[in-house]
């Protein structure tokens, strides 16, 4: 049974929605942020926006990226194992593994370098808050 391209795309969006739904269910914006200052409830401010962006970034960087990387490594490994002696398929799996590893290194090294650079500068700004999980 072969799935059409449209069905594969639809399935991908469903899986992506299911993967992102824990973040949406927990709420991206704090409960006490309704945009108005009334009855002791504070209004939204820029820290709430930064906290929301930090929550999304953390979810993507520390939940989605490792999950996708593991799936990619498994698929590349399957390609290598089922190559049947075909050097082209084996090299395809090997290249995929190298690309995934390089991508992970680039993602986390960039995050580390930016965080380190801000810390060295001594900047206790919204950016440092962003890189400290929006706290």
FIGU-53436 format. One record per residue (C-alpha): residue in one letter; x, y, z. Coordinates in nm, 3 decimals. Example, Ala and Ser with C-alpha at 12.3 -4.5 7.8 and 13.67 -1.06 7.14 Angstrom:
REM FIGU-53436
- a|1.230|-0.450|0.780
- s|1.367|-0.106|0.714
//
This chain:
REM FIGU-53436
- x|0.000|0.000|0.000
- x|0.156|0.326|-0.113
- x|0.049|0.662|0.024
- x|0.014|0.957|-0.208
- x|0.217|1.273|-0.151
- x|-0.092|1.457|-0.023
- x|-0.168|1.185|0.230
- x|0.194|1.182|0.348
- x|0.189|1.559|0.392
- x|-0.139|1.543|0.581
- x|-0.002|1.268|0.806
- x|0.311|1.475|0.871
- x|0.102|1.776|0.979
- x|-0.106|1.558|1.210
- x|0.208|1.414|1.370
- x|0.357|1.764|1.403
- x|0.038|1.888|1.571
- x|0.045|1.595|1.813
- x|0.410|1.670|1.892
- x|0.342|2.040|1.955
- x|0.015|1.994|2.146
- x|0.184|1.944|2.487
- x|0.321|2.299|2.462
- x|-0.014|2.437|2.352
- x|-0.198|2.246|2.623
- x|0.028|2.386|2.895
- x|-0.030|2.735|2.769
- x|0.218|2.962|2.603
- x|0.097|3.278|2.776
- x|0.056|3.293|3.156
- x|-0.299|3.258|3.288
- x|-0.296|3.593|3.464
- x|-0.205|3.779|3.147
- x|-0.525|3.901|2.985
- x|-0.403|4.231|2.845
- x|-0.592|4.448|3.095
- x|-0.512|4.587|3.437
- x|-0.827|4.532|3.638
- x|-0.927|4.368|3.963
- x|-0.567|4.308|4.063
- x|-0.482|4.117|3.746
- x|-0.174|4.247|3.573
- x|-0.158|4.323|3.204
- x|0.072|4.149|2.962
- x|0.413|4.301|2.921
- x|0.729|4.233|2.723
- x|0.850|3.977|2.979
- x|0.544|3.764|2.903
- x|0.627|3.775|2.533
- x|0.990|3.683|2.603
- x|0.876|3.400|2.829
- x|0.649|3.270|2.554
- x|0.929|3.283|2.295
- x|1.164|3.110|2.541
- x|0.907|2.836|2.602
- x|0.869|2.776|2.229
- x|1.246|2.782|2.175
- x|1.309|2.538|2.461
- x|1.042|2.303|2.332
- x|1.188|2.304|1.983
- x|1.555|2.286|2.088
- x|1.526|2.034|2.368
- x|1.226|1.823|2.265
- x|1.169|1.837|1.889
- x|1.532|1.847|1.770
- x|1.647|1.540|1.968
- x|1.337|1.347|1.864
- x|1.384|1.428|1.496
- x|1.757|1.350|1.523
- x|1.688|1.007|1.672
- x|1.435|0.931|1.398
- x|1.686|1.050|1.137
- x|1.963|0.831|1.280
- x|1.731|0.528|1.282
- x|1.624|0.587|0.921
- x|1.987|0.638|0.811
- x|2.088|0.322|0.995
- x|1.811|0.126|0.825
- x|1.926|0.257|0.487
- x|2.282|0.145|0.566
- x|2.174|-0.197|0.693
- x|1.949|-0.266|0.395
- x|2.202|-0.149|0.137
- x|2.280|-0.508|0.049
- x|2.638|-0.430|-0.047
- x|2.539|-0.135|-0.266
- x|2.804|0.130|-0.190
- x|2.575|0.409|-0.312
- x|2.300|0.332|-0.062
- x|2.550|0.274|0.217
- x|2.715|0.611|0.148
- x|2.370|0.773|0.137
- x|2.298|0.648|0.491
- x|2.645|0.746|0.607
- x|2.607|1.099|0.461
- x|2.270|1.134|0.632
- x|2.421|1.040|0.969
- x|2.706|1.287|0.923
- x|2.462|1.563|0.822
- x|2.238|1.496|1.123
- x|2.535|1.498|1.362
- x|2.669|1.819|1.208
- x|2.326|1.981|1.233
- x|2.294|1.893|1.600
- x|2.642|2.028|1.670
- x|2.565|2.354|1.487
- x|2.231|2.404|1.667
- x|2.362|2.353|2.018
- x|2.700|2.517|1.960
- x|2.528|2.831|1.830
- x|2.302|2.838|2.137
- x|2.604|2.790|2.365
- x|2.814|3.056|2.194
- x|2.539|3.318|2.205
- x|2.471|3.243|2.571
- x|2.844|3.253|2.652
- x|2.892|3.579|2.460
- x|2.608|3.746|2.649
- x|2.741|3.619|2.982
- x|3.093|3.743|2.905
- x|2.956|4.086|2.821
- x|2.784|4.083|3.158
- x|2.453|4.166|3.000
- x|2.168|4.100|3.239
- x|1.905|4.197|2.987
- x|1.598|4.040|2.835
- x|1.833|3.833|2.619
- x|1.988|3.667|2.925
- x|1.638|3.607|3.055
- x|1.550|3.448|2.723
- x|1.843|3.209|2.745
- x|1.757|3.123|3.105
- x|1.419|2.974|3.007
- x|1.231|3.302|3.041
- x|1.254|3.307|3.423
//
